[in-house]
């Protein structure tokens, strides 16, 4: 595990990003007691190096990878690319502007 994110509005939920050996985003809804992979839409060989949950909408999650940025609007069930020219970059940090 290289990164984790916990939604402010749903602290029992944890997202974990993996790289090196296992790849993808894993999700727990029981404070880490059990985990499921939830990376549909993220290439299977992507290193997930950063995660961020929208502080105003816990269903929106961003994943930074070695293939750009991906966004989920359904709590990690599916992901779409949001690269806009950021392909093949390692995204190590994602943050939200507090007033937007």
Order of alpha helices (4+ residues) and beta strands (2+ residues): beta-beta-beta-beta-beta-beta-beta-beta
